Amino acid sequence: MIVAVPDSQPRLPLRPELAGLEPYGAPQLDVPVRLNVNENPYPPSASVVADIASAVEAAAHGLNRYPDRDFAELRADLADYLHRESAVRLDPAQLWAANGSNEVMLHLLQAFGGPGRTALSFAPTYSMYPEYARDTSTEWVTGRRETDFSLDVDHATAMIAQVRPSVVLLASPNNPTGTALPLEVVTGVLAAAAQVPGGCVVVVDEAYAEFRRVGTPSALTLLADHPHLAVSRTMSKAFGMAGARLGYLAAGTPLVDALRVVRLPYHLSAVTQAVARAALGHATELMAQVEGLRRERDALVTWLQGRGLQVADSDANFVLFGVFDDRHSIWQGLLDRGVLIRETGPHGWLRVSVGTPEETAAFKAALVEVAGL
Ligand SMILES: *Cc1c(COP(=O)(O)O)cnc(C)c1O
């Protein structure tokens, strides 16, 4: 029911660009098989839970005090983790963290975007990017990806020369397609960005990096030579810590120092810092689990192809597949059978997250029925 506001009531001075908008978010439905937001399907193990609980208890004793604003210990732990994961040794001062990589991205646009400036990306890509741009009054422009969802360096270079963005956002592996970018593409974009008169930061969003296939590199290896590069990561996906809200970024220290200016004071609670550090202590165990999810992903790609569907190559923990004349009816049919996936990506495609073997089996059985495969 819509209640008319009497003329005498004061109006809310909502920014015109926000008028009529709904908050972003995939439906959070309570169904047996949830494969719609690329979460890690495995809850933390008993030993991870126990370590988190005691770390939070220790932090609780000091909750009368503000947390370490610069979260020095967490940054050192993140640097150690990246060294193990990607064999790139970074100084803790090159690390930044916030409440999810969503907030890291917001910090980037607060520092390097803003009114009169433009952020550029290449579609199809992560649907949150235009929201960060909108919320920081940064203009949003998209170029295109090719039909195989790769990024053509010449197209990217031409767009950068034309648009002169102050921020370029590249997701690799990309969401919703799963496509990772070869390093030559990233260095090509970095070279084009270096020519933008006012300067241009290139952000490589590696939220799914841990799931990349063997031989797929990380842009972390490019940091040493490129002060205008930032590589963002998250504990939400491979680490299975989506509920903890911890995203982070690696870059040169001048870039990180700019982010320190725009963050809210004490943005990372003592509890969040404690939880993240306890989970990082279990990186080895969690990485073994990622290995299993990668195998499950590759098997799912093969199965979908075997059923005659088009499947995008995936370096992530999800698979984009299609092409359906009426993807909504497929999505709905799966949901009716208790399997929630995501209706996203180019027309006719659907995205499914890699779940447990049981969840994948439920998805396959439902899809065979619904799509008549
Ligand atoms: C899931 C995802 C993230 C992670 O967001 P968090 O705020 O860290 O949970 C970042 N980028 C992309 C492309 C994603 O799909």
The ligand as an SDF file (V2000), in Angstrom:
LIG
                    3D

 15 15  0  0  0  0  0  0  0  0999 V2000
   32.0150  -11.8440   -4.6710 C   0  0  0  0  0  0  0  0  0  0  0  0
   32.8150  -10.7830   -5.3550 C   0  0  0  0  0  0  0  0  0  0  0  0
   33.5630   -9.8870   -4.6120 C   0  0  0  0  0  0  0  0  0  0  0  0
   33.6460  -10.0280   -3.1140 C   0  0  0  0  0  0  0  0  0  0  0  0
   32.9300   -9.1290   -2.4310 O   0  0  0  0  0  0  0  0  0  0  0  0
   33.1040   -9.0790   -0.8430 P   0  0  0  0  0  0  0  0  0  0  0  0
   32.6160   -7.7230   -0.5480 O   0  0  0  0  0  0  0  0  0  0  0  0
   34.5620   -9.2370   -0.5330 O   0  0  0  0  0  0  0  0  0  0  0  0
   32.2840  -10.1700   -0.2830 O   0  0  0  0  0  0  0  0  0  0  0  0
   34.3150   -8.9460   -5.2740 C   0  0  0  0  0  0  0  0  0  0  0  0
   34.3420   -8.8860   -6.6070 N   0  0  0  0  0  0  0  0  0  0  0  0
   33.6450   -9.7450   -7.3650 C   0  0  0  0  0  0  0  0  0  0  0  0
   33.7460   -9.6750   -8.8410 C   0  0  0  0  0  0  0  0  0  0  0  0
   32.8450  -10.7060   -6.7590 C   0  0  0  0  0  0  0  0  0  0  0  0
   32.1260  -11.5450   -7.5070 O   0  0  0  0  0  0  0  0  0  0  0  0
  1  2  1  0
  2  3  1  0
  2 14  2  0
  3  4  1  0
  3 10  2  0
  4  5  1  0
  5  6  1  0
  6  7  2  0
  6  8  1  0
  6  9  1  0
 10 11  1  0
 11 12  2  0
 12 13  1  0
 12 14  1  0
 14 15  1  0
M  END
$$$$
